[in-house]
Amino acid sequence: MAALWSLVAGGVVYPKFGTPHKDHNSLPAPGPVMIDWVVLTPYGEQVIANADHPLRSTFIERFKERSGPHLTDEVVTRLDDAVECQDRSLLRAALAMVGLAAEETLRITYEALFHLKEISKPLGERTQAKDVLRDVRKAVDLWPEKKSDDADRKQRLLLALGTAEAIRVARNKASHPGARMTDNEEVEEVLQLAARHLPVLWRIPIAKAVDAGFTVENKD
């Protein structure tokens, strides 16, 4: 029942209650009112229709499949935490967790490109996500586009980096105290963007570096 009421609270379904039993005086008999069935709301219909919706039970598994074998537990855990926070209406916390997943992906992408000698300086003390993102983007901008496949990969990477920037901005805004409201629709959009585009970084530059001897390590 807890799962059912969670769906009701999330606006995915609404319950239809059965007609109470009546006693011999045609008055409602004492006892619990039972739910006969539930009905999908318009929002619930969107959840069912969208295979990438974070409320779908397959959301994390689809992300893992897209990202490939080098994806770290740290990133999976942070994205899973974000889904859990959203389910509990902890919306600012959800954005913070997506931001951490994106930052960890960018960190490993930077180290992968350094291993490939496409970035000249080691990560070192760079702790600001915007600085890591800037250097990764500079490296990707230099990727060749001699073949159509090269151009396609480059555009997918640039789109992934644009997504990482959007996540960074959303996380920063949510982290600052103030009257700014974070709504459920914004969190869902950010989660879906992360699930669709962050895997590109795992599948292309990180996988390429692994093939060249790079070792992916979880952040300490």
HUPEVEN-V106832 format. One record per residue. N is the residue number from 1. RES is the residue in three letters. D_FIRST is the distance of its C-alpha to the first C-alpha in Angstrom with 2 decimals. Layout:
# HUPEVEN-V106832
N/RES/D_FIRST ; N/RES/D_FIRST
This chain:
# HUPEVEN-V106832
1/MET/0.00 ; 2/ALA/3.79 ; 3/ALA/5.38 ; 4/LEU/5.00 ; 5/TRP/6.22 ; 6/SER/8.48 ; 7/LEU/9.93 ; 8/VAL/10.51 ; 9/ALA/12.14 ; 10/GLY/14.08 ; 11/GLY/15.45 ; 12/VAL/14.60 ; 13/VAL/13.14 ; 14/TYR/13.23 ; 15/PRO/11.76 ; 16/LYS/14.36 ; 17/PHE/14.25 ; 18/GLY/16.24 ; 19/THR/19.57 ; 20/PRO/19.58 ; 21/HIS/21.72 ; 22/LYS/25.18 ; 23/ASP/27.55 ; 24/HIS/31.23 ; 25/ASN/32.16 ; 26/SER/29.89 ; 27/LEU/27.77 ; 28/PRO/23.96 ; 29/ALA/23.12 ; 30/PRO/21.19 ; 31/GLY/17.63 ; 32/PRO/14.12 ; 33/VAL/13.88 ; 34/MET/11.69 ; 35/ILE/10.48 ; 36/ASP/13.07 ; 37/TRP/12.63 ; 38/VAL/12.24 ; 39/VAL/15.42 ; 40/LEU/16.52 ; 41/THR/18.36 ; 42/PRO/21.76 ; 43/TYR/20.40 ; 44/GLY/17.73 ; 45/GLU/20.72 ; 46/GLN/22.53 ; 47/VAL/19.86 ; 48/ILE/20.03 ; 49/ALA/23.83 ; 50/ASN/24.43 ; 51/ALA/24.32 ; 52/ASP/24.95 ; 53/HIS/22.20 ; 54/PRO/20.66 ; 55/LEU/17.08 ; 56/ARG/17.95 ; 57/SER/17.00 ; 58/THR/20.75 ; 59/PHE/22.07 ; 60/ILE/23.31 ; 61/GLU/24.60 ; 62/ARG/26.57 ; 63/PHE/28.05 ; 64/LYS/29.14 ; 65/GLU/30.70 ; 66/ARG/32.59 ; 67/SER/33.87 ; 68/GLY/35.30 ; 69/PRO/36.03 ; 70/HIS/37.41 ; 71/LEU/34.31 ; 72/THR/33.69 ; 73/ASP/30.64 ; 74/GLU/31.23 ; 75/VAL/30.71 ; 76/VAL/27.59 ; 77/THR/26.07 ; 78/ARG/27.02 ; 79/LEU/25.58 ; 80/ASP/22.29 ; 81/ASP/22.38 ; 82/ALA/23.06 ; 83/VAL/20.00 ; 84/GLU/17.83 ; 85/CYS/19.80 ; 86/GLN/19.41 ; 87/ASP/15.62 ; 88/ARG/15.97 ; 89/SER/18.73 ; 90/LEU/21.41 ; 91/LEU/23.68 ; 92/ARG/27.00 ; 93/ALA/25.75 ; 94/ALA/24.45 ; 95/LEU/27.98 ; 96/ALA/29.55 ; 97/MET/27.74 ; 98/VAL/28.77 ; 99/GLY/32.23 ; 100/LEU/32.41 ; 101/ALA/31.51 ; 102/ALA/34.26 ; 103/GLU/36.75 ; 104/GLU/36.35 ; 105/THR/36.87 ; 106/LEU/39.96 ; 107/ARG/41.28 ; 108/ILE/41.27 ; 109/THR/42.68 ; 110/TYR/45.51 ; 111/GLU/46.30 ; 112/ALA/46.28 ; 113/LEU/48.74 ; 114/PHE/50.87 ; 115/HIS/51.02 ; 116/LEU/52.17 ; 117/LYS/54.79 ; 118/GLU/53.46 ; 119/ILE/52.91 ; 120/SER/55.87 ; 121/LYS/54.44 ; 122/PRO/51.84 ; 123/LEU/48.66 ; 124/GLY/50.07 ; 125/GLU/49.16 ; 126/ARG/47.58 ; 127/THR/44.29 ; 128/GLN/43.89 ; 129/ALA/41.66 ; 130/LYS/44.00 ; 131/ASP/46.97 ; 132/VAL/45.32 ; 133/LEU/44.21 ; 134/ARG/47.75 ; 135/ASP/49.40 ; 136/VAL/47.07 ; 137/ARG/47.70 ; 138/LYS/51.45 ; 139/ALA/51.31 ; 140/VAL/49.37 ; 141/ASP/51.82 ; 142/LEU/54.55 ; 143/TRP/52.91 ; 144/PRO/55.28 ; 145/GLU/54.67 ; 146/LYS/57.37 ; 147/LYS/55.18 ; 148/SER/52.49 ; 149/ASP/49.95 ; 150/ASP/51.05 ; 151/ALA/50.61 ; 152/ASP/47.14 ; 153/ARG/46.01 ; 154/LYS/47.54 ; 155/GLN/45.85 ; 156/ARG/42.43 ; 157/LEU/43.12 ; 158/LEU/44.26 ; 159/LEU/41.14 ; 160/ALA/39.01 ; 161/LEU/41.11 ; 162/GLY/40.73 ; 163/THR/36.95 ; 164/ALA/37.30 ; 165/GLU/39.44 ; 166/ALA/36.95 ; 167/ILE/34.20 ; 168/ARG/36.69 ; 169/VAL/37.51 ; 170/ALA/33.91 ; 171/ARG/33.14 ; 172/ASN/36.31 ; 173/LYS/35.65 ; 174/ALA/32.14 ; 175/SER/33.60 ; 176/HIS/36.29 ; 177/PRO/35.80 ; 178/GLY/36.26 ; 179/ALA/34.88 ; 180/ARG/33.91 ; 181/MET/30.45 ; 182/THR/28.32 ; 183/ASP/26.06 ; 184/ASN/23.13 ; 185/GLU/25.44 ; 186/GLU/27.96 ; 187/VAL/25.60 ; 188/GLU/24.36 ; 189/GLU/28.04 ; 190/VAL/29.11 ; 191/LEU/26.47 ; 192/GLN/27.48 ; 193/LEU/31.14 ; 194/ALA/30.73 ; 195/ALA/29.05 ; 196/ARG/31.81 ; 197/HIS/34.88 ; 198/LEU/34.67 ; 199/PRO/34.75 ; 200/VAL/38.26 ; 201/LEU/39.55 ; 202/TRP/38.30 ; 203/ARG/39.66 ; 204/ILE/43.07 ; 205/PRO/44.77 ; 206/ILE/42.77 ; 207/ALA/43.04 ; 208/LYS/46.72 ; 209/ALA/47.37 ; 210/VAL/45.68 ; 211/ASP/48.02 ; 212/ALA/50.84 ; 213/GLY/49.89 ; 214/PHE/47.45 ; 215/THR/44.82 ; 216/VAL/41.41 ; 217/GLU/40.34 ; 218/ASN/37.28 ; 219/LYS/38.13 ; 220/ASP/39.00
